[in-house]
Amino acid sequence: MTISEVYKNGSPAVTNPPSAATNNLMLLAWILCGVLTVIGPLVFRTIKMNNYRNMYYMYNWEEAQEQYEQNQNEYYENQYENQYAQQYGQGNYQYQWQQNEGNYDINQCKWYQFNCFPYYINEDGEPEPSAGWYPSWFSGWTVTEEEREQMMENGETSSALIFTYVWQIIMFVIILAYGFIVIRQNRVVSGVTVALVVFANMSFLAMWMLADGSIITDGDDIQNVGFYGQFPVLMFITNGWYVIFGIVFSAIFAIRGHNMHDTSQSQQKQQDGNAQNYKALEGDSPPSSPKRKTGPPLIV
């Protein structure tokens, strides 16, 4: 086999395709491991959250009961105020009063003005640093420190983290679908191997970014929800599973690609097949002459 035949169309041609049984086994492992990579961290986090909640209620049941009653009272009060405002027409008045209060941007920056920085003041004309000093085009990508603390107390998650988590799952599912096609059709594995390496590298970087401020370890701040109750912890564990999945299957695909492009094995199979298919035809070789019988020497 020549070099041009091995590297057909710029990439190594498949000269030794795997068997159907090998492909079915690898497809099963590929799908099961992929599903486990997404569902496993969710199950693990749920178990840890339930264990912490049971332990917390066991030792702090009075505080938990008071918190539950307080949440119920606040819920009913808000429902009553909304119904009262709608019934007596106080909704518009309250909205107009809130419009007159609050912070005001002196520079009146628009989202498309990249070089404009807002300068907020309150109704008394005093500056409000907590209102945010970032450009307007970045306003939809962040939350204030007060909002972050309030969301942490309520056990809520920012929309940016939820979007990132869902987007990672979508990209992972696309890689799984691509790998399924590659295995099933005995295609060259270079593309799916590169995709796994890149995805695993990005997941590894995401773990470092999550550990830098998104995950809180202070006991006073996470007492209500626990460590595993934080959504960034779920993202951190899931990214760790992505890294393990990418490393393991990158190595498997590398071995598979080496075997698929091994010319020595393909030549040996071809020679064995030719030897089995060879049949001797009549008339191809001269008939053998019968052997002469030899007797005792004659004595003259």
N, C-alpha and C positions, 0 to 999 in steps of 0.2 A: 504493500500500500504506500503510495507516494504522499509527500507532504501536502500537495494540493488537495488530495482527497480527504486527508484528516482535517485540515482547516478549510472547510467548504464555506463559502460566503462570508469569510472573515472570522468565523468562530469554529471551534472544534466540532466536527460532525459526530453524531452518536454512532459509534461503531460496535458497541456492546450493550444493547438495551436490556434493562432488567426484565425479569420474568413477571407474569401477571400476578403470581402469588406474592412476590416481593412488593409490587406496587400496591396491592390491596392492603398488605400489612402496614406499609408506610402511610397510606392514606388514612387508615384507622387511627394510627398513632398521631398523625398530624392534626386531625379534626378533634380527637379527644383532648389532646394537650392544649390546643387552642381554646376550646370551650372552658377547660379547667383554668386556664390562665386568666380568663375574664371573671368567671363565677367564683373561683376559689377565694380570692381576697374578700369578696362580698360576704361569703359564708363565714369566713374566719372573723371578719369584723363584726358581723351580727352576733356571733357566739360571745365574743369578748364584751360587746356592749350589754348583752343580756346578763352576763355574769357580773359586770360592774354595777348594773342597775339593781340587781337583786341584793348585792352586798351593800350598796348605798342605802337602799330602803330598809335593810335590816338594822343598820347602825344609826341611821338618821331618819327614822320614820316620822318623827314629829315635825322636823323641818320640811320633809317632803310633803306631808299633809298640809302644812301651812302654805307652801308654795302652790300646791294644787288649788286650794281654796282661793288664794289671791288671784291666780290666773282666771278662775271661773268668775270671780266678782268683776274683774276688769273686762272680761268678755261681755258680760251682761250689761255693764254700764255703757260700754261703747255701742252695743246694740240699741239701748234705750235712747242714747243721745242722738244716734243717727235717725231713729224713727221720729223722735221729737222734732228734729230740725226739718225733716221732710214734711211732717204734718203741719207745722206752723210756719213754714217758709223761712226758717232761719239759716238754711244752707247757703244761700247766696250772700247773705250778710256776713256770715262767718268767713266765707271765701274772700270777700272784699277786704275784711279786716286783716286777714293773713297776708293779703297782697301788699297792704300798706306797711306791714312789719317785715322783718327779715333783713337780709343783706342785699346790698345794691352794688353793682359793678360800675365804677366811675368811668372806666375806659370803654365799657360796652363792647367787649370783644365778641366777635363772631367765631364760629367753629372753623371757618375757612381762613381766618387771619392767623397764620402760623407764628408771626413775630409779635403778636399782641398778647400781653400778659394781664389778666384781670387784677383789679385792685378793689377789694370789697370793703364796704363800710356798713355799719348798722343804722338803725333809724335815728340814732343820736349823732351820727357823723363820725363815730370812732372806727378805726380800722379793725377788721375781723380776720386775723391770721388763720383761724381754724376753718374759714370758708374755702380755703384752697388758693394757692398761688401758682398753680400749673396752668398751661395754656388750655384754651377751651376745647381744642381738638382731642385732648387727652381726658376730658371729663367723663366719658363713657367707659373708661378702662380702669377706673380706680374708685375707691370709697374712702371717706374720711376716717380718721382715727376713732371718732366717736361712733360712727356707724359700724366700724369693725368691732369695737368693744360691745356694742349693743347686740350685734348679730352673734357674737361669741356667747354672751349671756343667755340668749334665747336659743342657742343651738342651731342657728341658721347658717347657710352657706352662701357665699357670693356667687353671682351668676357667672363670673369669669371662670371660677374653678369648675363649676358644673359643665360649662361649655368645653373647657379643656379636657375634662374627663371623657365626655361623650365623643369628642372629636378623635381622641386617641383610640377609643374603641372602634370607631368607624374605619380609621386607617388600618388598624390591626385586622379587622374583618376583611378588608380589601386584600391585604397580604395573604390571609388564609385562602381566599378564593383564588388568587393568582397561583399560590403554591399547589392547590388542589389540581388546577389545570396542568401545571408543569409535571406533576407526578403522574397524573392519569395518562397524559399524552406522550410521556417519555421525552420531554423537551430538554433543551440545554438549561442547566440549573444556575447559570451565572447571574441572571437577572434577579431571581428570588433570593439568592444568597446575598447579593449586594443590598437588596431591600431589607433583609433581616438585620444585617450589620448596621445599616444606617438607623433603622428604627430602634434597635437596642442601644445604640450610642445616644440618640436623642432621649430615650427613656432614662438612661443613666444620668444625663445632665439635668433632666427634670427632677430626679430625686434630690440632687444637690440644691436646686432652686427652691424646692418645697421645704427642705430642712433649714433654709436661711430665712426664717421669720414666719413662714406660713403655719408651721406646726408649733403649738405652744406646749411647754412642759411645766409651766408654773402651776402648782397644785391649786392655788386660790382661784385661778382663772378657769380651770377645766374641772372643777369639783362637781358641777352639775351633770356634765355630759361625759366625763372621763376622757382618758387619752385616746381610746379608739373611737369615741364619739365624734371626733373631729374629722371632717370630710377630707382635709389634706392628708391625714394618715391613711385613709383608704387609697388615695391617689399614689402615695409613696409606696405602699405595699404592692399595688397593681403594677407600677412601673418596675419594681424589683422583679416581679414575675415576668414582665416583658423582657427584661435583660436576660434572665435565665433561659427563657424560651428562645430568644434570638441566638444566644451563644451555642446552645445545644443543637439546634436544627441547622445553624450555619455549618457546624462541624459535620453533621450528618449529610448535608447536601454537598459539602466538599468531597467527602468520601464517595458519595454516589456519583458525582461528576467525574472523579478520577477513574472509577470503574467503568463508566459509560464510554469514556474516551480512550480506554486501554487497548492499543492496537495488538499487543501480543496475545491477549485472551481471544480477541475476535479472529485473529489468524489461526490460532489453535482450534477454535470451534469450526472454522471453515475447513481446515484440513481433516478434522475428524468426520465432518459431514461428507466430504468428498470420498473418504475411505469407506464409509458405510454405503454410500450410493454406488460405488464401483462394483460392476458385475462382469465376470469373465464371459466373453462371447465365443461361440463355437467357430472354429476355423481361424482364430486369431493367432494361435500358437501351433507349431508343427507337432504332429502326433509323435508320441515317444515310441521308440523301437523296442520290441520285446527283448528281454535279456536272454542270452544264450546260456544253456545249461552246460556246464563243464563236467566232464567225467574224469576218471583216472587216466593217466598218460598211457599211451600205447607202447608196448615193448616190442621192438623189432628184433 
